[in-house]
Amino acid sequence: MLSVEATAIPDVKLISPKKFGDHRGFFSEVYNRDSFAGAGIALDFVQDNHSLSAVVGTLRGLHFQSAPFAQDKLVRVVKGRILDVAVDIRAGSPSFGRHVAVELSAENWRQLLVPVGFAHGFV
């Protein structure tokens, strides 16, 4: 019940979960371990965060965690929109220093999977 697109850096994925709507609103399964594994994404998410930027143009990031605290991130927007950026900081990676930037919004309902080894930020 989701589509997965490669980005310019193949380890960073753009994920579009299905959204089912009617007169009451909508329902969307934004994460399902089996569905993600079926799409080739086998991760163990350990934390779920929610942030709100009260002022348009607020910059958050670039953040990353070092081992043993490194985490994959699945980013989505429930109101408004952001420019989301993932920068490859993996030493020795063929895409080291390169970045992916995508717009995530409540309207397009896309999610960005930012794997371990990437700095992450958004505005």
C-alpha positions, 0 to 999 in steps of 0.5 A, spaced: 500 500 500 505 504 498 510 506 492 517 507 493 521 511 489 529 512 488 532 519 489 539 521 486 542 518 492 539 511 491 539 509 499 535 515 500 527 513 498 521 517 497 515 514 499 508 515 498 503 511 502 496 510 500 491 515 502 483 513 503 478 519 503 471 520 504 466 525 507 469 524 514 476 525 512 482 520 510 486 514 513 493 512 511 497 507 513 504 511 514 508 505 516 507 498 516 514 493 517 511 488 512 509 493 507 516 496 507 520 490 508 516 488 501 519 494 498 526 492 500 526 497 506 528 493 512 528 497 518 527 497 526 525 504 528 526 506 535 523 513 536 517 517 533 518 524 533 513 530 532 515 537 531 512 544 529 515 550 526 511 556 528 514 561 524 515 560 516 522 559 514 524 556 520 531 552 519 531 545 523 538 541 522 542 539 519 542 533 524 545 526 525 547 521 530 553 517 531 554 510 532 551 507 537 546 512 537 545 513 529 538 512 527 534 512 520 529 517 519 522 517 516 520 524 515 512 526 513 508 533 514 501 533 516 500 541 515 503 545 510 510 544 507 517 543 508 524 543 503 527 536 506 534 535 505 539 529 506 546 530 506 551 524 505 556 524 510 558 517 510 566 517 509 568 513 503 561 513 500 560 514 492 555 520 494 559 523 500 558 530 500 552 530 495 545 531 498 537 530 496 532 535 497 525 534 496 518 538 498 514 534 503 507 537 504 500 535 507 498 535 500 503 531 496 503 526 502 510 523 501 515 521 506 522 521 505 527 515 508 533 518 511 538 512 512 543 512 518 549 516 515 546 522 513 545 529 516 538 531 515 534 538 516 528 542 513 525 549 512 
